[in-house]
Amino acid sequence: MTTQDLNSIEATSVVDARGSACPGPLLEAKKGIGKVKVGEILEILSNDSATKNDIPVWANKVGHESLGHIEADGYDRIFVRRKK
């Protein structure tokens, strides 16, 4: 997805993991994905630089769809669609 596409996404739920170091954001994403329905989107906010790489790997491994990430003011916005 393009940056413009990602900016237009309205996530069903947002997990704010800013200030949390690895593996905190990933653990928060795992909890958060259970709170959205199949087909809905979870947005993860994180200022841990590893998160934008870790979340897509996890999402693809467990069968969800990583939509991408965009940089915000000092943090990343990462988007995952629940697939199962």
N, CA, C and O of each residue as an XYZ file, in Angstrom:
336
protein
N       0.840     -1.181      0.000
C       0.000      0.000      0.000
C       0.889      1.249      0.000
O       2.004      1.237      0.521
N       0.383      2.293     -0.579
C       1.143      3.535     -0.601
C       0.955      4.284      0.718
O       0.059      3.968      1.501
N       1.797      5.263      0.949
C       1.673      6.090      2.148
C       0.311      6.760      2.191
O      -0.304      6.865      3.252
N      -0.156      7.209      1.044
C      -1.471      7.855      0.987
C      -2.564      6.861      1.377
O      -3.475      7.207      2.128
N      -2.479      5.623      0.869
C      -3.449      4.586      1.236
C      -3.429      4.345      2.742
O      -4.480      4.279      3.380
N      -2.227      4.213      3.309
C      -2.111      3.947      4.737
C      -2.638      5.116      5.570
O      -3.236      4.898      6.624
N      -2.428      6.335      5.120
C      -2.934      7.505      5.840
C      -4.452      7.555      5.855
O      -5.044      8.158      6.750
N      -5.086      6.930      4.877
C      -6.542      6.967      4.797
C      -7.218      5.824      5.555
O      -8.445      5.795      5.654
N      -6.446      4.892      6.084
C      -7.012      3.757      6.822
C      -7.609      4.231      8.143
O      -7.001      5.008      8.880
N      -8.809      3.744      8.419
C      -9.421      3.960      9.726
C      -9.394      2.621     10.451
O     -10.216      1.744     10.186
N      -8.456      2.475     11.353
C      -8.305      1.216     12.083
C      -9.477      1.010     13.041
O     -10.030      1.964     13.587
N      -9.836     -0.245     13.228
C     -10.894     -0.593     14.172
C     -10.413     -0.389     15.598
O     -11.172      0.036     16.469
N      -9.137     -0.701     15.824
C      -8.558     -0.580     17.155
C      -7.118     -0.096     17.025
O      -6.430     -0.410     16.054
N      -6.673      0.673     18.016
C      -5.307      1.195     18.026
C      -4.621      0.763     19.320
O      -5.157      0.941     20.414
N      -3.427      0.194     19.173
C      -2.604     -0.177     20.319
C      -1.480      0.846     20.403
O      -0.690      0.980     19.469
N      -1.406      1.559     21.502
C      -0.346      2.554     21.686
C       0.768      1.938     22.519
O       0.684      1.864     23.745
N       1.824      1.494     21.820
C       2.966      0.862     22.487
C       4.169      1.792     22.504
O       5.302      1.345     22.688
N       3.927      3.086     22.313
C       5.033      4.044     22.360
C       5.628      4.052     23.765
O       4.900      4.048     24.758
N       6.944      4.063     23.836
C       7.629      4.037     25.117
C       7.941      2.640     25.593
O       8.614      2.467     26.609
N       7.467      1.643     24.880
C       7.709      0.252     25.233
C       8.801     -0.309     24.321
O       8.752     -0.136     23.103
N       9.775     -0.974     24.914
C      10.866     -1.568     24.138
C      10.532     -3.010     23.768
O       9.677     -3.642     24.388
N      11.204     -3.508     22.769
C      11.040     -4.874     22.308
C      11.205     -5.844     23.480
O      12.167     -5.701     24.235
N      10.331     -6.807     23.665
C       9.258     -7.247     22.785
C       7.888     -6.652     23.134
O       6.868     -7.175     22.686
N       7.842     -5.591     23.909
C       6.579     -5.003     24.353
C       5.588     -4.696     23.247
O       4.437     -5.121     23.343
N       5.983     -3.968     22.180
C       5.021     -3.664     21.123
C       4.444     -4.912     20.449
O       3.265     -4.945     20.094
N       5.278     -5.931     20.279
C       4.795     -7.174     19.673
C       3.791     -7.863     20.590
O       2.767     -8.362     20.123
N       4.072     -7.896     21.874
C       3.133     -8.494     22.830
C       1.814     -7.735     22.854
O       0.746     -8.341     22.937
N       1.886     -6.410     22.780
C       0.674     -5.587     22.744
C      -0.121     -5.850     21.461
O      -1.352     -5.876     21.486
N       0.577     -6.044     20.349
C      -0.096     -6.353     19.082
C      -0.798     -7.700     19.159
O      -1.915     -7.849     18.663
N      -0.152     -8.676     19.777
C      -0.766    -10.000     19.927
C      -2.045     -9.911     20.741
O      -3.036    -10.563     20.410
N      -2.039     -9.116     21.797
C      -3.259     -8.931     22.602
C      -4.299     -8.155     21.804
O      -5.483     -8.488     21.832
N      -3.859     -7.128     21.099
C      -4.772     -6.263     20.369
C      -5.483     -6.939     19.215
O      -6.641     -6.628     18.937
N      -4.814     -7.858     18.538
C      -5.422     -8.508     17.378
C      -6.624     -9.345     17.799
O      -7.540     -9.565     17.006
N      -6.623     -9.805     19.033
C      -7.752    -10.582     19.537
C      -8.988     -9.737     19.809
O     -10.073    -10.277     20.027
N      -8.835     -8.427     19.799
C      -9.951     -7.529     20.086
C     -10.634     -7.007     18.828
O     -11.628     -6.286     18.915
N     -10.105     -7.369     17.654
C     -10.738     -6.962     16.403
C     -11.280     -8.199     15.694
O     -10.765     -9.302     15.875
N     -12.312     -8.010     14.892
C     -12.934     -9.106     14.161
C     -12.141     -9.407     12.895
O     -11.364     -8.580     12.418
N     -12.352    -10.598     12.367
C     -11.714    -10.992     11.111
C     -12.088     -9.965     10.044
O     -13.259     -9.621      9.888
N     -11.093     -9.482      9.317
C     -11.288     -8.482      8.278
C     -11.042     -7.060      8.748
O     -10.871     -6.157      7.930
N     -11.023     -6.853     10.054
C     -10.795     -5.518     10.592
C      -9.307     -5.243     10.745
O      -8.479     -6.150     10.660
N      -8.983     -3.965     10.973
C      -7.582     -3.536     11.000
C      -7.173     -3.059     12.388
O      -7.884     -2.299     13.045
N      -6.005     -3.531     12.810
C      -5.369     -3.098     14.048
C      -4.216     -2.175     13.677
O      -3.415     -2.488     12.796
N      -4.141     -1.042     14.353
C      -3.028     -0.114     14.166
C      -2.167     -0.146     15.414
O      -2.680     -0.034     16.527
N      -0.866     -0.296     15.239
C       0.072     -0.324     16.358
C       0.957      0.917     16.263
O       1.557      1.180     15.222
N       1.034      1.671     17.350
C       1.904      2.846     17.424
C       3.132      2.457     18.229
O       3.005      1.949     19.343
N       4.309      2.684     17.686
C       5.533      2.300     18.388
C       6.695      3.204     18.000
O       6.852      3.582     16.839
N       7.503      3.541     18.999
C       8.727      4.287     18.703
C       9.960      3.390     18.853
O      11.085      3.890     18.877
N       9.762      2.082     18.952
C      10.852      1.112     18.935
C      11.124      0.768     17.474
O      10.257      0.220     16.795
N      12.309      1.082     16.993
C      12.614      0.939     15.566
C      12.468     -0.490     15.046
O      12.226     -0.676     13.853
N      12.606     -1.488     15.888
C      12.499     -2.882     15.442
C      11.057     -3.294     15.163
O      10.817     -4.256     14.433
N      10.112     -2.584     15.728
C       8.712     -2.984     15.628
C       8.213     -3.007     14.187
O       7.461     -3.908     13.816
N       8.613     -2.039     13.371
C       8.121     -1.990     11.995
C       8.582     -3.187     11.174
O       8.018     -3.467     10.116
N       9.606     -3.897     11.654
C      10.055     -5.130     11.004
C       9.473     -6.359     11.688
O       9.121     -7.332     11.021
N       9.368     -6.323     13.015
C       8.888     -7.476     13.783
C       7.412     -7.772     13.547
O       7.026     -8.932     13.404
N       6.584     -6.727     13.507
C       5.140     -6.930     13.376
C       4.780     -7.612     12.052
O       4.001     -8.565     12.071
N       5.311     -7.170     10.900
C       4.981     -7.875      9.651
C       5.409     -9.343      9.653
O       4.683    -10.197      9.143
N       6.571     -9.642     10.216
C       7.036    -11.028     10.281
C       6.064    -11.862     11.109
O       5.663    -12.950     10.696
N       5.688    -11.348     12.277
C       4.727    -12.043     13.127
C       3.388    -12.208     12.422
O       2.823    -13.302     12.412
N       2.874    -11.126     11.828
C       1.555    -11.170     11.181
C       1.523    -12.229     10.080
O       0.589    -13.029     10.014
N       2.520    -12.238      9.233
C       2.564    -13.209      8.145
C       2.734    -14.629      8.672
O       2.171    -15.569      8.110
N       3.489    -14.790      9.727
C       3.731    -16.119     10.309
C       2.451    -16.730     10.867
O       2.231    -17.936     10.749
N       1.605    -15.895     11.474
C       0.388    -16.417     12.103
C      -0.849    -16.298     11.216
O      -1.948    -16.656     11.640
N      -0.682    -15.798      9.985
C      -1.782    -15.797      9.036
C      -2.573    -14.512      8.924
O      -3.675    -14.524      8.378
N      -2.052    -13.405      9.421
C      -2.705    -12.107      9.253
C      -2.028    -11.365      8.105
O      -1.011    -11.825      7.585
N      -2.579    -10.227      7.707
C      -2.037     -9.468      6.589
C      -1.392     -8.178      7.078
O      -2.058     -7.321      7.658
N      -0.108     -8.049      6.841
C       0.600     -6.816      7.161
C       0.353     -5.839      6.022
O       0.697     -6.117      4.873
N      -0.246     -4.693      6.342
C      -0.578     -3.706      5.318
C       0.542     -2.697      5.104
O       0.563     -2.002      4.088
N       1.478     -2.610      6.054
C       2.596     -1.691      5.931
C       2.691     -0.752      7.121
O       1.967     -0.891      8.107
N       3.598      0.203      7.005
C       3.777      1.174      8.085
C       4.102      2.544      7.494
O       4.597      2.662      6.373
N       3.811      3.557      8.274
C       4.173      4.919      7.913
C       4.797      5.579      9.129
O       4.499      5.232     10.272
N       5.662      6.530      8.856
C       6.311      7.251      9.948
C       5.456      8.441     10.345
O       4.940      9.164      9.492
N       5.314      8.633     11.637
C       4.602      9.790     12.170
C       5.638     10.661     12.873
O       6.826     10.565     12.565
N       5.222     11.493     13.793
C       6.129     12.417     14.484
C       6.880     11.696     15.611
O       6.484     11.772     16.774
N       7.961     11.002     15.258
C       8.775     10.318     16.250
C       8.356      8.885     16.549
O       8.875      8.272     17.483
N       7.437      8.350     15.781
C       7.009      6.963     15.977
C       6.496      6.402     14.658
O       6.315      7.137     13.687
N       6.264      5.096     14.633
C       5.728      4.421     13.454
C       4.284      4.008     13.701
O       3.896      3.671     14.819
N       3.499      4.042     12.628
C       2.130      3.533     12.632
C       2.139      2.284     11.762
O       2.411      2.364     10.564
N       1.844      1.128     12.357
C       1.914     -0.150     11.669
C       0.500     -0.717     11.589
O      -0.238     -0.695     12.574
N       0.123     -1.227     10.413
C      -1.237     -1.679     10.183
C      -1.275     -3.167      9.869
O      -0.508     -3.657      9.040
N      -2.190     -3.893     10.551
C      -2.353     -5.329     10.351
C      -3.845     -5.629     10.207
O      -4.661     -5.182     11.014
N      -4.193     -6.402      9.155
C      -5.577     -6.841      8.986
C      -5.697     -8.268      9.550
O      -4.921     -9.154      9.194
N      -6.673     -8.467     10.423
C      -6.898     -9.810     10.985
C      -7.519    -10.687      9.902
O      -8.520    -10.321      9.286
N      -6.916    -11.836      9.682
C      -7.366    -12.743      8.622
C      -8.008    -14.026      9.135
O      -8.635    -14.749      8.362
N      -7.863    -14.319     10.419
C      -8.460    -15.556     10.938
C      -8.868    -15.395     12.379
O      -9.388    -16.333     12.982
